[in-house]
Amino acid sequence: MLFFLKNCDIRYNRVSATKQIIKLVYTTIGKEGILMKKQNGITLVALSITIIVLLILAGVSIVILIGNNGIITQANNAKDETRGGAVQEARDLWKATQKIDEQTKSETAQTLEKLIDDLVKQKLLTEDEKDQILGNKEKGIKQKGKVTIGSKTIVFDERVNVPELWATTETADKNWYNYSDIFTGEETKVNPPKLLEGMRPIVYENETTSNKNAKWANAMTKDGSMFVWIPRFAYKITYYNDQNLTKLKGTRTNEGYNVINNNIVEQTYTVGKQIKQMSFDEVQQLEELIRTKVKSNYGTIDVVFLKDNTNNDFNGNDVTKQGYIVHPAFIADADEGGGFGEITGIWVAKFRASFAEEATTSLANYESNNGLYNSKYTYTVQIKPGRTVIYGASENEAYKLAKIAKYGTEQEGFGKSHLMKNSEWGAVAYLTYSKYGRGNLYPLNKGNTTLINSRFTGIKATWTNTNSVAKLLLNYNETDDEQYINEVNNRLKSIYEDNLNYSTTRNPYGIYEMHSAANSKYGNSIASYFDSTVSNVISALKSNGGTQEGDLYGATEYERQTSTAYKTVYKSAKTIWGCTENASNNIYVAMSYKGDSIFETSMHTGSNTNASWGNQYSQIPIGNNKVFFARGGTGLFEFGCTLGNNNAEPATFRTVLVCE
């Protein structure tokens, strides 16, 4: 047998291989004279040879049937290709229906779970393939959002980028969000979150916290960046003489600042753009009256949500006639802090901007520079927990990085991405302080510096921690190693279950790190600054605000002095009244602004610090050439001023998306 196999140069090329074997066998037989002619019987050798030939033929037949290119294999491949095509077609139809729903504001499309279940029932998907797409907690299978059938990889959802410990859901899911009153639990209507292309609603998988009413809507972009929905609202502020909030002093309403005596408005001081027409002496007197007769260090903020892009509540009442102020973050006037039109809400980054981990070479360079931003490297903005923050970028660098962010798409400036402005910071602060956030508790005050000085988003970690979550997460979505995944998840749980005091809602659904560090270090850069006519101050604006067209400061006088949807320019006191340019005089300018949590929520006079609500730090620009605003150093109501460079006072930043 070995003799024949050795001499058989068989390639198993289906039929030709068979012919080659038979020819070789009988040629050999003839040469050796093994088969005797004219015999009626069959010799043992001939019988053996026949059996061998039959076995070889059987082997070849099996290869032809079930080999890699066999008939059965080809048939199965064709079946898989057909099945894959049918699944892909169902996926395409489902996505098309979703787009129609988005355009028509309908809800006719199936949920992803229902679609997958139907495909399983039709035997177009197996149970194992279902688990690949949706995940299966009981089996320990992670969500993949895609499946490979034949040569087709069919992506239903970019679930591979779903943030750790979160799961995607559908817009129709009643458990997605809940902006109810945290004291009474009363349900409150808000504008439904508007999702940009590719954004998906997400929910926390391990909801165990007690504060379940202040459940702000969370969503992810294609790269898994996390954003929180701030719906359009209006507000009023009430000031008290005591910390227990029992002795009413005054109110801030649409009419102005009101002196209250025996629950009756005794005097109203009107403020707004008209103060720019007042004399400097008149403005000084007005500020002193408001500060001494109306405002205080203690207060509450009453919020009412508005329907669509109107000034009406969900009962059809125009709330401005009841004294409410439509928050400027949602209005069309750029000078007031708006600029994107009358919008229904904004998406605010859940964490400080971080460095996308896929560029590992740049990440190594970034870390070797002790985390400071370096313009010679490429930075990709993402908003995720436990990542290395981008800190130390100048005001202009942060401004431009925010404006070109793609969040996993091909579009620079996706969703009108931009550096957060004072008005948008104020919108988050006021909603946080209302009964729909933390409930008039002084939020995010001075406290544990272990978290706030961290250069990782949302977690207690030091820069030298080589086992940081930021490093562990590099391979999180590419592994099925259960031990590895559990280690990462346990560390991240501390964000959502241990560090709740740093959330605007005291649950996983809030915005984190609005309180980020002592003074302005590691605080948040803001796209708001004071214009100036003083040479050394202008020098700081040029150096750190940029002088090219499209920079934060800009190339022309018009660009430098004009507020846009992407930045707010505060006119200096010298520009308006011709007085000395300093912080004490610039507080009079801040008096005319609404909703930015500066004048309205502080007793700051320009010279006294720690005068914001909650004894938080307060320092209006300009002082020592510090013309740029910085927020969140010692608390949510903190405001400070900075040179805006990346060496003396390194800061982090936060982005905002608009979907109108």
SEKE-558217 format. One record per residue: residue in three letters; x, y, z of N, C-alpha, C in turn. Coordinates in steps of 0.1 Angstrom, whole numbers, plus 5000, padded with zeros to 4 digits. Layout:
N
ALAXYZXYZXYZ ...
This chain:
660
MET500849885000500050005000500950125000 LEU501950125008502850245009503550264995 PHE503850144988504450154975503550244966 PHE502350204966501450274956501150424960 LEU501050444973500850584977502050674975 LYS503250614977504450684974504650724960 ASN504150634951504350664937503150734931 CYS502150754939500950834934501150974937 ASP501451054927501651204929500251264928 ILE499451244939498051284938497851424943 ARG497151504935496851644939495351654944 TYR494651544943493251554947492451664939 ASN492751664927492051764919490851704913 ARG489951664922488651604918488751494908 VAL488151494896488051384887489451354881 SER490251464878491551434872492451354882 ALA492351384894493051304904492751164904 THR491451134903490950994902491550924890 LYS491550984878492050924866493550904868 GLN494250994874495750974876496050854885 ILE495250834895495450724904495250594897 ILE494150584890493850454883494850424872 LYS495250524865496250504855497550454861 LEU497950514872499250484879499250344884 VAL498050314890497950174896498050064886 TYR497350074875497349964865498649964857 THR499250084856500550084849501550004857 THR501550034870502449964879502149814880 ILE500949774879500549634879501149564867 GLY500949634856501449574843502949554844 LYS503649654849505149644850505649534859 GLU504949514869505449414879504949274876 GLY503949264867503349134863502649074875 ILE502049154883501349104895500049044891 LEU499349104881497949054878498148954867 MET497748834869497848724860496748724850 LYS497048714837496048714827495448574826 LYS494248564820493448444817493248364830 GLN493048424840492748354853491248384856 ASN490548284861489148304864488948364878 GLY489948354886489848414899490648534901 ILE490548594913491348714916492248684927 THR493548724925494548704935494348794947 LEU494948764958494848844970495448984968 VAL496548984960497149114957496149204949 ALA495549144939494649214930493449274939 LEU492949184948491849234957492349344965 SER493549334970494049444979494149574971 ILE494649564959494749684950493449744947 THR492449654945491149704942490549784954 ILE490749724965490249794977490949924979 ILE492249924977492950054978492450164969 VAL492250114956491650204946490350264950 LEU489450174956488150214960488250314972 LEU489150284981489350374992489750514988 ILE490750514978491250644973490050714966 LEU489350644958488150704951487150754961 ALA486950684972486050734982486550864989 GLY487850864991488450984997488351104988 VAL488551074975488451184966487051234965 SER486051144965484651174965484251264977 ILE484851214989484551295001485051435000 VAL486251444995486851584993485951664983 ILE485551594973484651674963483351714969 LEU482851634979481651664985481751774996 ILE482751745006482751825018484051905020 GLY484951905011486151975012485952125012 ASN487052205014486852355014486152405002 ASN486352344991485752384978484752274974 GLY484352184983483452084979482052124976 ILE481252034971479952064967479052104978 ILE479152024990478352065001478752195007 THR480052215008480552335013480152455005 GLN480252434992479752544983478352574984 ALA477552464986476152484988475852555001 ASN476552525012476352595025476752735024 ASN477852765016478352905014477252985007 ALA476752914997475652984989474453014998 LYS474152915007473052935016473353055025 ASP474553055031474953165040474953305033 GLU475453305020475353425013473953475010 THR473053385007471653415005471053465018 ARG471353395029470853435043471453575047 GLY472753585044473353715048472753835040 GLY472453805027471853905019470453945024 ALA469653845028468353865034468353945047 VAL469353915055469553985068469954135065 GLN470854145056471354285052470154365046 GLU469354305038468254375033467254415043 ALA467054325053466154365064466754475073 ARG468054475075468654585082468554715075 ASP468754715061468654835053467254895054 LEU466254805053464854855054464554915067 TRP465054845078464854905092465455035093 LYS466755055088467355185089466655295081 ALA466155255069465455345061464155395068 THR463455305075462255335083462655425094 GLN463755405100464255495111464455635106 LYS465055655095465355785089463955855086 ILE463055775080461755835078461055885090 ASP461155805101460655835114461255965119 GLU462555985117463256105122462756225115 GLN462556215102462056325094460556355096 THR459756255099458356275100457956285115 LYS458856265124458656255139457656145142 SER457756035135456955915137457655815145 GLU456955705149457655595156457155465150 THR457355445137456855325130457855215130 ALA459155245131460255145130460255055143 GLN460554925140460654835151461854875160 THR461854825172463054835180464054735175 LEU465354765178466354665173466154525178 GLU465754525191465554395197464354315190 LYS463354385187462154325180462554285166 LEU463354365159463854325146464654195146 ILE465554185156466454065157465653945161 ASP464653965170463753845173463053795161 ASP462553885153461853845141462753775131 LEU463953815130464853745121465253605126 VAL465253595139465553465145464353365142 LYS463153425144461953345141461853295126 GLN462353385117462353355103463553265100 LYS464353225110465553145108466553205099 LEU466553335099467653405091468853435101 LEU468553435114469653455124469553335133 THR470653295139470753195149470753265163 GLU470453185173470553245187471953295190 ASP472953225185474353265188474553405181 GLU474053415169474253545161473453655168 LYS472353625174471553725181472353775193 ASP472953685200473853715212474953805207 GLN475553785196476653865191476154005189 ILE474954025184474454155181473954235193 LEU473154165202472554235213473354215226 GLY474254105226474854075239473953985247 ASN474553925257473753835266474453835279 LYS473853905289474553915302474653785309 GLU473653695308473753565315474853485309 LYS475153495297476253415291477553485291 GLY477553615296478753695296479253735282 ILE478253755273478653795259478453945258 LYS479454015254479354165252478554195239 GLN477954315239477254365227478254395216 LYS478054345205478854375193478154465183 GLY476854445182476054525173476254485158 LYS476954385156477154335142477254185142 VAL477154125130477353985128477853955114 THR478653855113479253815100478553685095 ILE477953695084477253585077477853565063 GLY478553455061479153445048480253545047 SER480253615036481253715033480853855038 LYS479553865043479053995047479054015062 THR479654135066479554175080478454285081 ILE477454255088476254335088476154415101 VAL476254545100476354625112474954685115 PHE474354645126473054695130473254825138 ASP474254825146474454935155475954935159 GLU476555055161477955065165478055035180 ARG477554925184477554885199478954865204 VAL479854835195481254815200481754945207 ASN481155055204481555185210480655225222 VAL479755145226478855175237479755195249 PRO479555305257480355335269480255215279 GLU481355185286481355085295480255105306 LEU479554995309478454995320477255055315 TRP477155095302475955155297475455065285 ALA474155075282473555005271472755095262 THR472655065249471855145241470355115243 THR469555205240468055185241467455255229 GLU466155265229465355335218464755465223 THR464455555214463855685218462555665225 ALA461855555221460555525227460555465241 ASP461755435246461955375259461555475270 LYS460555445278460155535288461155545299 ASN462055455300463055455311464355535306 TRP464255585294465455655289465755775298 TYR464755865301465055985309463756015317 ASN464056095327462956145336463456265344 TYR462856385340463256505346462256545357 SER461656455364460656475374461256555386 ASP460356615394460656685406461256585416 ILE462456615421463156515430462456515444 PHE461656615447461056615460459756545460 THR458856565450457556515449457456395440 GLY458456375431458356275421457356305409 GLU456756425409455856465399456456465385 GLU455856395376456356395362456356525356 THR457356565348457456695342457756675327 LYS457056735318457356725304458456815300 VAL459356765291460456845286460456815271 ASN461156905264461356875249462156745248 PRO461556655239462356525237463656555232 PRO464756485236466056505231466056485216 LYS466756575209466956565194468256495191 LEU468256385185469456305183470056345169 LEU471356375169472056395156472256265149 GLU472556265137472756145129473856055136 GLY473455935138474355835144474355835159 MET473655935166473555925180472555825185 ARG472755765196471855665202471655695216 PRO470355675221470055685235470755575243 ILE471255605255471955515264471355515278 VAL471355405285470955395299471955325307 TYR472055355320473055295328472555155332 GLU473355055332472954915333472754875348 ASN473254945357473154905371472655015380 GLU471355055377470755165384470355125398 THR471055175408470855145422470655265431 THR470955385425470955505434469555545437 SER469355625448468055665452467455775444 ASN468355865439467855985431467555945417 LYS466355885415465955835402465155935394 ASN464656045400463856135393464656225384 ALA465756275389466656365381467456275372 LYS466756215362467456125353467456195339 TRP468556275338468656345325469056255314 ALA468556285302468756195290470256195286 ASN470756075285472156055280472155995266 ALA473056025258473155975244474655965241 MET474955875231476255855226476355885211 THR477555935207477855955193478455825188 LYS478855825175479355705169480555645175 ASP481455735181482655685187482455655202 GLY481255665207480955635221481055755230 SER481355875225481355995233479956015239 MET479956065252478756075260478356215262 PHE477056245259476456375261475156375269 VAL474856485275473656495284472756605278 TRP471456575278470456675272470056775282 ILE470156905279469657015287468557075279 PRO467257045283466157095276465957245278 ARG465357315268465057455269464157485281 PHE464557585289463857625301463957775304 ALA463057815313463157955318463357945333 TYR463758055339464058055353463758185360 LYS463658175373463558285382464458255394 ILE464958365401465858345412465258415424 THR465258345436464758405448465958415458 TYR466158535464467258555473466658565488 TYR467458505497467058505511468158565520 ASN467758615531468758675541469458565549 ASP468958445549469558345558469758215550 GLN470658135555471058005549469857905549 ASN468957915559467857825559466757865549 LEU466957965542466058005532464558035537 THR464558115548463258145554462958295553 LYS463958375552463658525552463958585538 LEU462758595531462858645517463358785516 LYS464258805507464858935505464559005491 GLY464658925481464358975467464358875457 THR464058915444463958815433464658875421 ARG464958785412465458815399464458755389 THR463758845382462758805372462958875359 ASN462058855350462158915337462059065337 GLU461459115348461359265349462659325354 GLY463459245362464659305367464959245381 TYR465659325390465859275403464859345412 ASN464159265420463059315428463259315443 VAL463059425450463059425464461759375470 ILE461759275478460559215484460459255498 ASN459259305502458959335516457559285519 ASN457459195529456259135532455559065520 ASN456458995512455958925500455459015489 ILE455759145490455259235480456459305474 VAL456459315460457459385453457459535457 GLU458459575463458559715468459259805458 GLN460259745451461059825442461659735431 THR461659775419462259695408463459775402 TYR464559715401465759775394465959705380 THR465759775370465859725357467259725352 VAL467659605346468959595340468859535327 GLY469859545319469859485306470759565297 LYS470559555284471459635275471359785277 GLN470259825283470059975285471060035294 ILE471759955303472760015312473860075304 LYS474060025292475160085284474960225280 GLN473660265281473360405278473360495291 MET473560435302473560505315474960565317 SER475060655326476460715330477060615339 PHE478360625340479160535349478660555363 ASP478460675368477960695382476660635384 GLU475760635374474460575376474560425377 VAL475460365369475660225369476260175382 GLN477160255388477760225401476660215412 GLN475760315411474760325421473760215420 LEU473460175407472460065405473059935410 GLU474259915408474859785412474859775427 GLU475159885434475159885449473759865454 LEU472759925448471359905453470959755451 ILE471259695440470859555437471659465447 ARG472959495449473759405458473259415472 THR472859525477472559545491471059525494 LYS470259555485468759545487468059425482 VAL468659355472468059245465468859115467 LYS470059115463470858995462471358945476 SER471758825477472458775489473258645485 ASN473858585495474658465493473758345493 TYR472458355495471558245497470458265487 GLY470158155480468958165471468558035465 THR467458035458466857925451466657965436 ILE466657865428466357885413465157805409 ASP464157865404462957805400462957785385 VAL462857665380462957635366461657585361 VAL461257635349460057575342460457545328 PHE460157415323460557375310459557435299 LEU460157465288459457525277459157425266 LYS458057445259457657355248458257405235 ASP458857305228459457335215460357445216 ASN460357545207461257665207460457785211 THR459357775219458557885223458957935237 ASN458158035242458258085255457158025264 ASN456457925259455257865266455657745273 ASP455057725285455157595292454257495285 PHE454257375290453457265284451957275286 ASN451557375293450157405294449757525285 GLY450657575277450357685268450557825273 ASN451057835286451157965292452558035288 ASP452458155285453658235282454358265295 VAL455458205299455958215312456658345314 THR457058415303457658545305456758645311 LYS455458625310454458705316454258685331 GLN454858575335454858535349456258565356 GLY457058645348458358685354459558595351 TYR459258485344460358395341461258445330 ILE462558415330463458455320463858335312 VAL463658345299464058235290465558225290 HIS466158115293467558105295468258145282 PRO469258235282469858275270470658165262 ALA470958055268471657945261470757895249 PHE469457925250468457865240467857975231 ILE468458095231467858195223468758235211 ALA468258315202468958355190469958465192 ASP469858545202470758655204472058615209 ALA473158635200474458595204475058685214 ASP474658805214475158905225474758855239 GLU473558795240473058745253473658615257 GLY474358545247474858415250474358305242 GLY473358335233472758235224473458245210 GLY472658245200473258255186472858145177 PHE472458025182472057915173470657915169 GLY469958025173468458035170467757995183 GLU466357995181465557955192465557805192 ILE466257745201466557605201465857525212 THR465557395210464857325220465657265231 GLY467057265229467857215240469357205234 ILE470257165243471657145239472157015245 TRP473156965238473856845243475156885250 VAL475356865262476556905270477456775273 ALA478756795270479656685273479556635287 LYS479456505289479256445302480556455310 PHE481656455304482956465310483756565303 ARG484956605309485856695302486356625290 ALA486856695280487356645268488556565270 SER488656445264489856355266490456325253 PHE491556255254492456225242492056085237 ALA491656075224491155945219492355845219 GLU492055725225493055635227493555555215 GLU492855565204493355485192494655535187 ALA495055655189496355705184497455675195 THR497855555197498655515208500055585208 THR500555605196501855675195501755815200 SER500755885196500556025201500256025216 LEU499555915221499255905235500555895243 ALA501455815238502755795245503455935245 ASN503456005234504156135234503456235244 TYR502156225244501256305253501656285267 GLU501756155271502056125285503456155289 SER504356145279505756175282505956325284 ASN505056405280505056545282504256585295 ASN504056485303503356505316501956545314 GLY501356505303499956535300499656675294 LEU500656755294500356895288500156885273 TYR499156955268498856965254500057015247 ASN500356955235501456995227500957005212 SER501057115206500457145193501057065182 LYS502257005184502856935173502256795172 TYR501456745181500856615180499356635176 THR498856525170497456525166496556485178 TYR495556555180494556525191493156505185 THR492556395190491156365186490356375198 VAL489356465198488556485210487456375212 GLN487356325224486256235227485856265241 ILE484656215245484056245258483656105264 LYS484656055272484455925278484955925292 PRO484555825300485055815314486355745315 GLY487155785325488355715328489455735318 ARG489355845309490355865299491255985304 THR492455995296493356105299492756235294 VAL492656335302492156455298493056535289 ILE492556615280493356705273493456835282 TYR494556865287494656985295495957055291 GLY495857185294497057275290496957335277 ALA495857305269495757375256495357525259 SER495857615251495557755252494057775249 GLU493557895253492157915250491757895235 ASN492657945226492357925212492557785208 GLU493457715213493657575209492457485213 ALA491957515226490757445230489557475221 TYR489457605218488357655210488357585196 LYS489557575190489657515177489457355177 LEU490057295188489857155189488357115190 ALA487657195198486257165200485457185187 LYS485857285179485157315166485357215155 ILE486457135156486757035145486456895150 ALA485956875162485656745167484656665158 LYS484956545155484156455146483256355154 TYR483756315165483056215173482656085165 GLY483656035158483455915151482855925137 THR482556045133481956065119483056115110 GLU482656155098483556215088483456365088 GLN482656415096482256555096482956635107 GLU483856725103484456815113483356915118 GLY483456935131482457025137481056955138 PHE481056825140479856755140478856815151 GLY477656835147476656885156476957025161 LYS477657105152478057235156478857235169 SER479757135170480557115182481357245185 HIS481357285198482057405202482457405216 LEU483357485220483857505233482657575241 MET482457525253481357575261481457725264 LYS480357795264480257935267479757955281 ASN479958075286479458115299477958085300 SER477158115290475658095291475357945292 GLU476057865285475857725286476257665299 TRP477357715304477757675318476657705328 GLY476157835326475057875335473757795334 ALA473457745322472257665320472357535328 VAL473557475327473757355335473757385350 ALA474357495354474357525368472957555374 TYR472157625366470857655371469857535371 LEU469957445361469157325361469657235373 THR470957235375471457145386470957195400 TYR470857325401470457385414468957385416 SER468157345406466757345407466257215412 LYS464957205414464357075419464456965409 TYR464956995397465156885387466556835386 GLY467356885396468756845396469156795410 ARG469756885418470156855431469256915442 GLY468357005438467357055447467857165456 ASN468357275450468757385458469757365469 LEU470557255467471657235476472857295470 TYR473757345478474957405472475757295465 PRO475757285452476357175445477857185443 LEU478457075444479857055439480757165446 ASN480657175459481557265466482957215468 LYS483757295474485157255477485057125484 GLY485957035481485956905488487156825485 ASN487056695483488056605481488856635468 THR490156665470490956705458491556585451 THR491356455456491856335450491156325436 LEU489856355435489156345422489456475414 ILE489256585420489256705412490656735406 ASN491756685412493056715406493456595397 SER492556505394492856395386492956435371 ARG493956375364494056405350493356295342 PHE492456225348491656125342490156165344 THR489356145334487956195335487156105344 GLY486656175354485656115363486156025374 ILE487455985375487855885384488855935393 LYS489055865405490055895414491355825410 ALA492255905404493455845399494555945398 THR495755905400496855995399497555975386 TRP498356075381498956065368499955955368 THR500555925379501655815379501055675381 ASN499755665381499155535383499155455370 THR500155365369500355295356499255195353 ASN498455165363497355075361496055155360 SER496155275355494955365354493955305344 VAL492655335347491655295338491955335323 ALA492555455322492755505309493655415301 LYS494655355308495555255301494755125299 LEU494055075308493354955307492354955296 LEU491755075294490655085284491155075270 LEU492355085267492955085254492454965246 ASN492354845252491954725246490554675250 TYR489854755257488554705263487554645253 ASN487354715242486354675232486854565223 GLU488154525224488754425215488954295222 THR488554285235488854165242487554105248 ASP487553975250486553905257487053845270 ASP488253885274488853835286487953885298 GLU487253785305486353825315487053895327 GLN488253845331488953905342489354045339 TYR489754075327490154205322488954295322 ILE487854255317486654335316486154365330 ASN486154265339485654295352486554395360 GLU487854395357488754485364488354635359 VAL488154645346487854785341486454825347 ASN485554735346484154775350484154805365 ASN484854735373484854765388485454905390 ARG486454945383487055075384486055185380 LEU485455155369484455255363483255265372 LYS482855165379481655175387481855285398 SER483055305402483355415412482855545407 ILE482955565394482455695388480955715391 TYR480255605388478755615388478155575401 GLU478955515410478355475422479055525435 ASP480255565434481055625445481255775444 ASN481355825432481655965430480456045427 LEU479356015432478056075428478056225433 ASN478756265442478756405446479356495435 TYR479956435426480556515415479656505402 SER478456455404477456455393476456565396 THR475956625385475056735387473656685392 THR473456555391472156495396472356405407 ARG473556385412473856285423473356145418 ASN473456115406473255985401474055965388 PRO474055855381474955835370474555915358 TYR473355975358472756045346473156195345 GLY473856245355474256385354475556415346 ILE475956535347477156585341478256585351 TYR479456535348480556525358481556635356 GLU482256655367483456745367483156885364 MET481956935367481757075366482457145378 HIS482857055387483757095398485057015396 SER486057085391487257005387488557035394 ALA488757145400490057165407490057295415 ALA491157315422491357435430491757545421 ASN491157665423491357785415491057745400 SER491857795391491557765377492357645371 LYS493357595379494157485375493257365372 TYR493357305361492557195356491057225355 GLY490757355357489357395355488957395340 ASN487857455337487357455323487557585316 SER488157575304488257695296486957725290 ILE486657845288485257895284485457985271 ALA484557975262484658055250483958195252 SER484458255262483958395266485158475272 TYR485258595267486358685272485858835272 PHE486658915279486459055279487259125268 ASP486559195259487359275250488059385257 SER489059445251489859545258490459645248 THR490859755254491559865246492959895252 VAL493259815263494559835269495659745262 SER496759805259497759735251498259605256 ASN498559605269499159475275498059365276 VAL496759405277495659315277495459265263 ILE495459345254495359305240496359205236 SER497559225241498659135238498358995243 ALA497758985255497358855260496258795252 LEU495358875247494258825239494758775225 LYS495758845220496358795207497158665209 SER497958665220498858555222498058425224 ASN497058425232496358305236494958295230 GLY494458395223493158385217493258365202 GLY494558395196494758375182494358495174 THR495158515163494958635155494558595140 GLN494358465138493958425124492358435123 GLU491958445111490458435109489958305114 GLY488858305122488358185127488858155141 ASP489858225145490458195159489458255169 LEU489658225182488758275192488758425193 TYR489958485192490058635192489758685178 GLY490558635168490258665155491158765148 ALA490958785135491958865127491559015126 THR490259045126489859185124489259235137 GLU489159375138488559435149487059385151 TYR486359375140484959335140484859195146 GLU485759105142485658965147486058965161 ARG486959045166487459045180486359095189 GLN485559185184484559255193483159205192 THR482959105184481559055181481358915186 SER480258905194479758775199479158695187 THR479358565187478758475177478158355185 ALA477658265177477058145184478158065191 TYR479358085187480458005192481258075203 LYS481058205206481758275216480958395221 THR481158435233480558555239481658655242 VAL481458775237482458885239481758985249 TYR482359005261481859095270482659225268 LYS481959335266482559465264483159515277 SER484359565277484959605290484359745294 ALA484459765307483859895312484560015306 LYS485760005302486460115296485860145282 THR485560035275484960045262483660115262 ILE482860085272481460135273481460275279 TRP482160295291481960415298483260505299 GLY484360445293485560525293486260535306 CYS485860445316486560445329487760355329 THR488360345341489560265342489160115339 GLU490060045332489759905329490359815340 ASN489459765349489859675359488659585363 ALA488959485372487959385375486759455383 SER487059555391485959615399484959685390 ASN485459745379484559815370483859715360 ASN484559605357483959515348482759435354 ILE482659435367481459375373480159445369 TYR480259575366479059645361478659595348 VAL479559555340479259495327478459365329 ALA478959285338478359155340476959165345 MET476659285351475259305357474159295346 SER474559325334473559335323473259195317 TYR474059095321473858955315472958875323 LYS472258785317471358685323471858545322 GLY471658465332471858315330473258265330 ASP474258355331475658305330476258265344 SER475458275354475858235368477058315373 ILE477058445370478158535374477558635384 PHE476958745378476458845387475158795395 GLU474358715388473058675395473358585407 THR474458515407474658415418475958445426 SER476258575427477458605435477258745441 MET477958775451478058905457479358975454 HIS479958935443481258975439481259125435 THR482259195439482359335436483559365427 GLY484259265423485459285415486759265423 SER486659285437487859275445487759165455 ASN486559125459486359025469486258885462 THR487058785467486958655461486158565471 ASN485858445466484958355474483558415477 ALA483058495467481858565469480658505462 SER480858395454479758325447479058245457 TRP477858205453476958115462477857995466 GLY477657955479478357845484479757875488 ASN480058005489481458055492482458015482 GLN482058005470482857965459483658075453 TYR484758045447485758145442485058235431 SER485458365432484858455422485958565419 GLN486158575406487058685401486758715387 ILE486258835385485858875371487158915364 PRO487258885351488358945343488059095343 ILE488859195342490259185339491059215351 GLY492159135353493059165364494359095361 ASN495459165361496759115357496759045343 ASN496059115334495959075320495158945318 LYS494458905328493658785327492258815322 VAL492158795309490958845302489958735299 PHE490358605300489558495296488858435309 PHE487658395307486858325318487358185320 ALA487358135332487557995335486457955345 ARG485957835344484857795353485157665359 GLY484457645371484457515377485657485385 GLY486457585390487657555397487257505411 THR486457575419486157535432484757495434 GLY483957505424482557475425481757515412 LEU480457475412479657495400479457645398 PHE479357725408479157865406480457955406 GLU481557885406482857955406483058015392 PHE483558135392484058195379485458255382 GLY486358245373487658295375488158355362 CYS489358405363489958465351491358405348 THR491758395336492958335333493658405321 LEU494958385321495758435309495458355296 GLY494958235298494558155287495758085280 ASN496858075286497958005280498057865286 ASN498957785281498957645285500157615294 ASN500757715300501857685309501557735323 ALA501257865325501057915338499857855345 GLU498757845337497457795343496857695334 PRO497357575334496757475325495357445328 ALA494557435318493057405321492657295311 THR491457235314490857145306489657215299 PHE488857135291487757205285486557105282 ARG485457155279484257075277483557125264 THR482857035257482257075245480757065246 VAL480057125236478657135235478157105221 LEU477057035219476557005206475157075205 VAL474857115193473457175190472957095178 CYS471657065178471056985168469957055160 GLU469957185160468857255153469357285139 
